Amino acid sequence: MKNIKILLSLLLIPSFVEASELNAANTAWVLTSTALVLFMTLPGLSLFYAGLVRSKNVLSVLMQCFAITCLVSILWLAGVYSFIFAEGGNLQAIIGGASKLFISNVTINSLTGDIPEVVFFMFQMTFAIITPALIIGGFAERMKFSAMLWFTALWLILVYMPICHWIWGGGWLAELGVKDFAGGIVIHVNAGVAALVTALVLGNRKGFPTTSMQPHNMPMVVTGAGMLWVGWFGFNGGSSLTSDGAAGMAILVTHIAAAAGALTWMTIEWLRFGKPSVLGIVTGMVAGLGTITPASGYVGPAGALAIGIIAGIACFYATQYIKRTLKIDDSLDVFPVHGVGGIIGSILTGVFAAESLGGLGLGEVSMSSQVGVQILAVVVTIIWSALFSYGILKLLDKVIGIRVTGDEEVEGLDIVLHEETGYHNL
């Protein structure tokens, strides 16, 4: 019975897990992980993205990350959490129920597994926060602030909420046995596709691709990247909901994949362009992290090393193809890094989870069957995210407009939208 509880907690389907008493060690670790995951958005992703844009837009990106954190937190409380994780009755396969709106019926003594449900509520909230924040990279430097807020709210409800329920809330994909330990599909594929759609609907930034749009502050980028790396230990390690070897292994494979992705990207740049770049090594790290995320609770160190190397290669060439060949202005490379990484990692989970390849095992399911389920979940997520992201953007464009004017874009969003500047000439 104990092993069944642990397995279900690893799959993050809390509705089916019961515990008679609170585990203080597990609670302490998930509390710590919650802080680490929020640290990934504020300040990690905020600084990473802000350093990548031009100086005239630095505050706009910081403001977007901060505002998304606040908005998603309130919507999560109001009902998004409930419709993902509360029992949905006859509609359980599709959506959760309304019994936990504003976390009603949840007390400080309510448990999810053997941790307080309020702790699980907060932990999952931080995942919901970083997902739409990732999409900022697709529309950076050209989207209206009001449109960004409306898009975030509608996207969270219409895209993130159902997909998260299907995979982590006991929905139909969970019933099929999909493996997504910490969000390769729910977060990275989902956000990556939405970012690509947003970039296509908004159109390229003025001057792209002929005008140089280099990061304005690389020390800020590296600082943010370092925070993402450290915060990711809570992202993946906390998803076991336990303070034990499972969490330790998740952190270990996360670190190995990040290092492998960073070195691989750096090496490709070195061989192709003659010099390794700081931007390249940190982007490779993020690619490794995003790609290992769905597999982090199922694979061993050897699998993580392979996944990290594959991530560095695939995401590098995907970035080159999107920017240079297709000339799509996914400003901060969300789709080629997070989207492509999430797709690859989610599919490879069904491969490297096999015991014969050093993983924790696929149970009674064959590798081909598991890979098939993984592919199905990825395809469904791509279609759902693309269709609804496109629909939301088109609706908002008709109602309030989604893009600033050309003159406003040239002036910079910091002044135009917020009447502030990140830097003052002395």
C-alpha positions as CSV (number, residue, x, y, z in Angstrom):
1,M,0.0,0.0,0.0
2,K,2.8,2.4,0.8
3,N,4.4,1.8,-2.6
4,I,1.1,2.6,-4.3
5,K,0.8,5.9,-2.4
6,I,4.3,6.9,-3.5
7,L,3.7,5.9,-7.1
8,L,0.5,8.0,-7.2
9,S,2.2,11.0,-5.6
10,L,4.9,10.7,-8.3
11,L,2.2,11.0,-10.9
12,L,0.8,14.1,-9.2
13,I,-2.8,12.9,-9.1
14,P,-3.7,14.0,-5.6
15,S,-7.4,13.2,-5.8
16,F,-6.6,9.5,-5.6
17,V,-4.1,9.7,-2.8
18,E,-5.1,9.3,0.8
19,A,-3.0,9.6,3.9
20,S,-3.8,9.2,7.6
21,E,-1.2,11.6,8.9
22,L,1.0,14.5,7.9
23,N,4.6,13.9,7.0
24,A,6.7,16.8,8.3
25,A,9.8,16.1,6.2
26,N,7.8,15.9,3.0
27,T,5.9,19.1,3.9
28,A,9.1,21.0,4.6
29,W,10.6,20.0,1.3
30,V,7.5,20.9,-0.7
31,L,7.4,24.3,1.1
32,T,11.0,24.8,0.1
33,S,10.3,23.8,-3.4
34,T,7.4,26.2,-3.6
35,A,9.7,29.0,-2.8
36,L,12.3,27.8,-5.3
37,V,9.7,27.6,-8.2
38,L,8.4,31.1,-7.5
39,F,12.1,32.2,-7.4
40,M,12.3,30.9,-11.0
41,T,9.8,33.5,-12.1
42,L,10.6,36.3,-9.6
43,P,13.4,37.1,-10.1
44,G,14.9,34.3,-12.3
45,L,12.9,34.5,-15.5
46,S,12.3,38.2,-15.0
47,L,16.0,39.0,-15.1
48,F,16.7,36.5,-17.8
49,Y,14.1,37.9,-20.2
50,A,14.7,41.5,-19.2
51,G,18.4,41.3,-20.0
52,L,17.6,39.7,-23.4
53,V,15.5,42.6,-24.7
54,R,16.7,46.1,-25.7
55,S,17.2,48.7,-22.9
56,K,14.1,50.6,-23.9
57,N,11.9,47.6,-23.0
58,V,13.6,46.3,-19.9
59,L,11.0,47.5,-17.5
60,S,8.1,46.3,-19.6
61,V,9.3,42.7,-19.3
62,L,9.9,43.0,-15.6
63,M,6.4,44.5,-15.3
64,Q,4.8,41.7,-17.3
65,C,6.4,38.9,-15.2
66,F,5.4,40.7,-12.0
67,A,1.8,41.4,-13.2
68,I,1.3,37.8,-14.4
69,T,2.4,36.5,-11.0
70,C,-0.2,38.6,-9.3
71,L,-3.0,37.9,-11.8
72,V,-2.5,34.1,-12.0
73,S,-2.4,33.9,-8.2
74,I,-5.8,35.4,-7.8
75,L,-7.3,33.4,-10.6
76,W,-5.8,30.2,-9.1
77,L,-7.5,31.0,-5.8
78,A,-10.9,31.9,-7.5
79,G,-11.3,28.6,-9.3
80,V,-8.5,27.4,-11.6
81,Y,-7.1,25.2,-8.9
82,S,-10.6,23.7,-8.2
83,F,-11.3,22.9,-11.8
84,I,-8.0,21.2,-12.2
85,F,-7.7,19.2,-8.9
86,A,-11.2,18.9,-7.4
87,E,-13.3,15.8,-8.1
88,G,-15.2,16.4,-11.4
89,G,-17.8,13.6,-11.1
90,N,-19.1,12.5,-14.4
91,L,-16.9,15.1,-16.2
92,Q,-13.7,14.0,-14.4
93,A,-12.1,12.9,-17.6
94,I,-12.5,16.4,-19.1
95,I,-12.5,18.9,-16.2
96,G,-12.5,19.0,-12.4
97,G,-15.3,20.3,-10.2
98,A,-16.2,23.5,-8.4
99,S,-16.1,22.2,-4.8
100,K,-12.8,24.0,-4.0
101,L,-13.5,27.5,-5.4
102,F,-11.6,30.0,-3.2
103,I,-10.3,26.7,-1.6
104,S,-13.5,26.2,0.2
105,N,-13.7,22.9,2.0
106,V,-9.9,23.0,2.5
107,T,-8.6,23.5,6.0
108,I,-5.1,23.6,7.4
109,N,-5.7,20.0,8.4
110,S,-6.7,18.8,4.9
111,L,-4.1,16.6,3.3
112,T,-3.0,15.8,-0.3
113,G,-1.1,12.6,0.1
114,D,0.8,13.3,3.4
115,I,1.3,17.0,3.0
116,P,-1.2,19.8,3.7
117,E,-3.4,20.6,0.8
118,V,-2.7,24.3,1.2
119,V,1.0,23.5,0.6
120,F,0.1,21.5,-2.5
121,F,-2.2,24.4,-3.6
122,M,0.7,26.9,-3.4
123,F,3.2,24.5,-5.0
124,Q,1.0,24.0,-8.0
125,M,0.2,27.8,-8.2
126,T,3.9,28.5,-8.8
127,F,3.7,26.2,-11.9
128,A,0.7,28.0,-13.2
129,I,2.5,31.3,-12.7
130,I,5.6,30.5,-14.7
131,T,3.8,28.9,-17.7
132,P,2.2,32.1,-19.1
133,A,5.3,34.0,-18.0
134,L,7.3,31.9,-20.4
135,I,5.1,33.1,-23.3
136,I,6.3,36.7,-22.8
137,G,9.4,35.7,-24.8
138,G,7.2,35.2,-27.9
139,F,5.7,38.7,-27.9
140,A,8.4,40.8,-26.1
141,E,8.8,44.4,-27.1
142,R,5.6,44.8,-29.1
143,M,2.4,43.7,-27.2
144,K,0.1,46.1,-25.3
145,F,0.1,45.6,-21.6
146,S,-3.7,45.5,-21.4
147,A,-3.8,42.8,-24.1
148,M,-1.1,40.8,-22.3
149,L,-3.2,40.8,-19.1
150,W,-6.4,39.7,-20.9
151,F,-4.5,37.1,-22.9
152,T,-2.9,35.7,-19.7
153,A,-6.3,35.4,-17.9
154,L,-8.1,33.7,-20.8
155,W,-5.2,31.5,-21.7
156,L,-4.9,30.2,-18.2
157,I,-8.5,29.3,-18.1
158,L,-9.0,28.0,-21.6
159,V,-5.7,26.3,-22.3
160,Y,-3.6,25.7,-19.1
161,M,-6.5,24.6,-16.9
162,P,-7.9,21.8,-19.1
163,I,-4.5,20.5,-20.2
164,C,-3.2,20.4,-16.6
165,H,-6.4,18.6,-15.5
166,W,-6.1,16.0,-18.2
167,I,-2.5,15.1,-17.2
168,W,-2.1,16.0,-13.5
169,G,-5.7,16.2,-12.3
170,G,-6.8,12.6,-13.1
171,G,-8.2,13.4,-16.6
172,W,-8.3,11.3,-19.7
173,L,-4.6,11.5,-20.5
174,A,-3.7,10.5,-17.0
175,E,-6.0,7.5,-17.4
176,L,-4.1,6.5,-20.5
177,G,-0.9,6.6,-18.4
178,V,1.0,9.6,-19.8
179,K,4.2,10.4,-18.0
180,D,4.9,14.1,-17.4
181,F,6.7,14.4,-14.1
182,A,7.1,18.1,-13.8
183,G,5.6,19.8,-16.8
184,G,7.3,19.0,-20.1
185,I,3.9,18.8,-21.7
186,V,1.7,20.9,-19.3
187,I,4.2,23.7,-19.2
188,H,6.9,23.7,-21.9
189,V,5.1,22.3,-24.9
190,N,2.0,24.3,-23.9
191,A,3.8,27.6,-23.5
192,G,6.2,27.1,-26.4
193,V,3.3,26.6,-28.9
194,A,1.4,29.6,-27.5
195,A,4.5,31.7,-27.8
196,L,5.0,30.7,-31.5
197,V,1.4,31.4,-32.3
198,T,1.6,34.8,-30.5
199,A,4.7,35.7,-32.5
200,L,3.0,34.8,-35.7
201,V,-0.2,36.7,-35.0
202,L,1.6,39.8,-33.7
203,G,4.1,39.8,-36.5
204,N,7.8,40.5,-36.4
205,R,9.3,43.4,-34.5
206,K,10.0,46.5,-36.5
207,G,13.3,46.0,-38.3
208,F,13.5,42.2,-37.8
209,P,15.6,40.4,-39.1
210,T,17.8,43.1,-40.6
211,T,18.2,45.3,-37.5
212,S,20.5,44.2,-34.7
213,M,18.5,43.3,-31.6
214,Q,21.2,42.1,-29.3
215,P,20.6,41.6,-25.5
216,H,21.2,44.9,-23.8
217,N,22.5,43.4,-20.5
218,M,24.3,40.0,-20.5
219,P,25.2,40.1,-16.8
220,M,21.5,40.3,-16.1
221,V,20.8,37.4,-18.4
222,V,23.4,35.2,-16.7
223,T,22.2,36.2,-13.3
224,G,18.6,35.2,-14.2
225,A,19.8,32.0,-15.9
226,G,21.7,31.0,-12.7
227,M,18.5,31.6,-10.7
228,L,16.5,29.4,-13.1
229,W,19.1,26.6,-12.7
230,V,18.9,26.7,-8.9
231,G,15.1,27.2,-8.9
232,W,14.6,24.2,-11.2
233,F,15.6,21.9,-8.4
234,G,12.4,22.8,-6.7
235,F,10.5,22.5,-10.0
236,N,11.6,18.9,-10.6
237,G,12.7,17.7,-7.2
238,G,9.6,19.0,-5.5
239,S,7.3,17.3,-8.0
240,S,7.9,14.0,-6.2
241,L,6.0,15.5,-3.2
242,T,8.4,13.5,-1.0
243,S,11.7,14.2,0.7
244,D,13.6,11.0,-0.2
245,G,15.6,9.4,-2.9
246,A,13.1,10.1,-5.5
247,A,13.5,13.8,-5.0
248,G,17.3,13.4,-4.9
249,M,17.4,11.5,-8.2
250,A,15.1,14.1,-9.8
251,I,17.5,16.9,-8.8
252,L,20.5,14.9,-9.9
253,V,19.2,14.2,-13.4
254,T,18.0,17.8,-13.7
255,H,21.5,19.0,-13.0
256,I,23.2,16.6,-15.4
257,A,20.8,17.5,-18.3
258,A,21.4,21.2,-17.7
259,A,25.1,20.8,-17.8
260,A,25.1,18.6,-20.8
261,G,22.7,20.9,-22.7
262,A,24.9,23.9,-21.9
263,L,28.2,22.3,-23.0
264,T,26.6,20.8,-26.1
265,W,25.2,24.2,-27.3
266,M,28.5,25.9,-26.4
267,T,30.5,23.3,-28.4
268,I,28.3,23.6,-31.5
269,E,28.7,27.4,-31.5
270,W,32.4,27.1,-31.0
271,L,32.8,24.8,-34.0
272,R,30.4,26.7,-36.2
273,F,31.3,30.3,-35.4
274,G,34.8,30.1,-34.0
275,K,33.9,31.3,-30.5
276,P,31.6,30.1,-27.7
277,S,29.2,32.7,-26.5
278,V,27.8,33.4,-23.0
279,L,24.3,33.6,-24.4
280,G,24.8,30.2,-26.1
281,I,25.9,28.4,-23.0
282,V,23.0,29.7,-20.8
283,T,20.5,29.1,-23.5
284,G,21.8,25.5,-23.8
285,M,21.3,25.2,-20.1
286,V,17.7,26.2,-20.3
287,A,17.2,23.8,-23.2
288,G,18.6,21.0,-21.1
289,L,16.4,21.9,-18.1
290,G,13.2,22.1,-20.2
291,T,13.9,18.8,-22.0
292,I,14.6,16.8,-18.8
293,T,11.5,18.2,-17.0
294,P,9.0,15.6,-18.1
295,A,11.5,12.7,-17.6
296,S,13.1,13.9,-14.3
297,G,11.2,11.5,-12.1
298,Y,11.6,8.5,-14.3
299,V,15.1,8.4,-15.7
300,G,18.6,7.8,-14.4
301,P,21.8,9.8,-14.8
302,A,22.7,8.1,-18.1
303,G,19.3,8.9,-19.6
304,A,19.7,12.5,-18.4
305,L,23.0,12.9,-20.0
306,A,21.6,11.6,-23.3
307,I,18.6,13.9,-23.0
308,G,20.8,16.9,-22.3
309,I,23.0,16.3,-25.3
310,I,20.0,15.8,-27.6
311,A,18.4,18.9,-26.2
312,G,21.5,21.0,-26.9
313,I,21.7,19.8,-30.5
314,A,18.0,19.9,-31.3
315,C,17.2,23.2,-29.7
316,F,20.2,24.9,-31.2
317,Y,19.2,24.0,-34.8
318,A,15.5,24.7,-34.1
319,T,16.5,28.2,-33.0
320,Q,18.5,28.7,-36.1
321,Y,15.7,27.4,-38.3
322,I,12.9,29.5,-36.8
323,K,14.9,32.7,-36.8
324,R,17.1,32.5,-39.9
325,T,15.2,30.3,-42.3
326,L,11.5,30.9,-41.4
327,K,12.3,34.4,-40.1
328,I,9.7,34.1,-37.4
329,D,10.3,36.6,-34.6
330,D,9.8,34.5,-31.5
331,S,11.7,37.2,-29.7
332,L,13.4,35.2,-26.9
333,D,13.3,31.7,-28.6
334,V,10.5,30.3,-26.5
335,F,9.3,27.7,-29.0
336,P,12.7,26.4,-30.2
337,V,14.0,26.1,-26.7
338,H,11.0,25.3,-24.5
339,G,8.5,24.0,-27.1
340,V,11.0,21.8,-29.0
341,G,12.7,20.7,-25.8
342,G,9.4,19.8,-24.1
343,I,8.3,17.8,-27.2
344,I,11.6,15.9,-27.3
345,G,11.8,15.3,-23.6
346,S,8.2,14.1,-23.3
347,I,8.7,11.6,-26.1
348,L,12.1,10.4,-24.8
349,T,10.6,9.9,-21.4
350,G,8.9,6.8,-22.8
351,V,12.3,5.5,-23.9
352,F,14.8,6.4,-21.1
353,A,12.4,5.4,-18.4
354,A,13.0,1.8,-19.3
355,E,15.0,-0.2,-16.8
356,S,17.3,-1.5,-19.6
357,L,18.3,2.1,-20.2
358,G,18.9,3.0,-16.5
359,G,15.4,4.3,-15.8
360,L,13.0,3.5,-13.1
361,G,10.9,1.2,-15.3
362,L,7.8,1.3,-17.4
363,G,5.8,-1.2,-15.3
364,E,3.8,-3.6,-17.5
365,V,3.7,-1.2,-20.4
366,S,6.0,-1.7,-23.4
367,M,8.3,1.1,-24.6
368,S,6.4,1.4,-27.8
369,S,3.1,1.7,-26.0
370,Q,4.4,4.4,-23.6
371,V,6.0,6.3,-26.5
372,G,2.7,6.2,-28.3
373,V,0.8,7.7,-25.3
374,Q,3.5,10.4,-25.0
375,I,3.2,11.3,-28.6
376,L,-0.6,11.4,-28.3
377,A,-0.4,13.8,-25.3
378,V,2.1,16.0,-27.1
379,V,0.0,16.2,-30.3
380,V,-3.2,17.0,-28.4
381,T,-1.5,19.7,-26.4
382,I,0.0,21.3,-29.5
383,I,-3.4,21.4,-31.3
384,W,-5.4,22.6,-28.2
385,S,-2.8,25.3,-27.3
386,A,-2.4,26.5,-30.9
387,L,-6.1,26.7,-31.6
388,F,-7.2,28.5,-28.4
389,S,-4.1,30.8,-28.3
390,Y,-4.9,31.9,-31.9
391,G,-8.6,32.4,-31.1
392,I,-7.9,34.4,-27.9
393,L,-5.4,36.7,-29.7
394,K,-7.8,37.3,-32.7
395,L,-10.7,38.1,-30.3
396,L,-8.6,40.5,-28.3
397,D,-7.2,42.1,-31.4
398,K,-10.8,42.9,-32.6
399,V,-11.9,44.2,-29.2
400,I,-8.9,46.2,-27.8
401,G,-6.0,45.6,-30.2
402,I,-3.0,43.6,-29.2
403,R,0.0,45.5,-30.7
404,V,1.5,48.9,-30.0
405,T,1.9,51.2,-33.0
406,G,5.1,51.3,-35.0
407,D,6.1,54.7,-33.5
408,E,5.5,53.4,-30.0
409,E,7.6,50.3,-30.6
410,V,10.5,52.5,-31.8
411,E,10.2,54.7,-28.7
412,G,10.1,51.7,-26.4
413,L,7.5,50.2,-24.2
414,D,9.0,51.4,-20.9
415,I,8.1,55.0,-21.7
416,V,5.0,54.4,-23.9
417,L,3.2,52.0,-21.5
418,H,4.6,52.8,-18.1
419,E,6.1,56.3,-18.3
420,E,9.3,55.0,-16.8
421,T,12.8,54.1,-17.9
422,G,15.1,51.4,-16.7
423,Y,18.3,53.5,-17.1
424,H,18.9,57.3,-16.7
425,N,21.8,59.0,-18.5
426,L,24.0,60.7,-15.9
